[in-house]
């Protein structure tokens, strides 16, 4: 469980919080925190860049009657342990997801990821075909530009975070107004960003060492693009979901449809990048229809 000093400010009814210990002999691994709820076949939720398990606060109750849901805090994010010197590239993040599946010995798993989490759902399915039943990939974050396509403010902030010298300082300065504006750039319906959720993200952003994590994640974004080469290896059924106003372009979406020609495809009208915040019902309907 998170310590009293770093306890989440948001509680999702029906969920419990759990920890996976690092494996012996893996010095760059930390504890992983996840939320668990519901009953039924296992379903794993993988969040976006700069968020955490609570990103799925609205989706989780809609699917917990059909699934046992595990919402993971990716390594270093949310309330998972921050380990000095750890990598935040795609293979390292994927290892965290695979630890959840193997340490809990999950089989017949549905992987649901949004943004960065969508890429990790697909690459984990490629690595562990014997454990993964299907994948729902929402707004895969595997194209150049990414969040910088959101707004001028996002471009300035991300460029500053990545800059040599001053980057670590900028990564540690995160005004609430700026974070809210950047996140709203990923929403068709700006009102879907709740103030208490922003407050929770800011609390996590204040954890010692978190600016290094944030900078490391942004520096590793090219590894998400490179991970597209793994998509044709996925054997499980895949459903791609995109918001009409997602940061990806039509060419980005078509490129993934070509890599995954058997995948289902849904485009959500008027929705942006954070579908779990503004249209969780769409994803829930897809999942519950085949539970």
Secondary structure, DSSP 8 states (H G I E B T S, - for coil): ---GGG--S---TT-EEEEE---TT-TT---EEEEEEE-SEEEEEE--TT--GGGGHHHHHHHTTTEEEEEE--TTSTTS---TT---SHHHHHHHHHHHHHHTT--SEEEEEETHHHHHHHHHHHH-TTTEEEEEEES---SSSGGGGT-HHHHHHHHHHHSTTTHHHHHT---HHHHHHHHHTT-SSGGGS-HHHHHHHHHHHTSTTHHHHHHHHHHTHHHHHHGGGGGGG--SEEEEEEETT-SS-HHHHHHHHHHTTT-EEEEETT--S-HHHH-HHHHHHHHHTT-
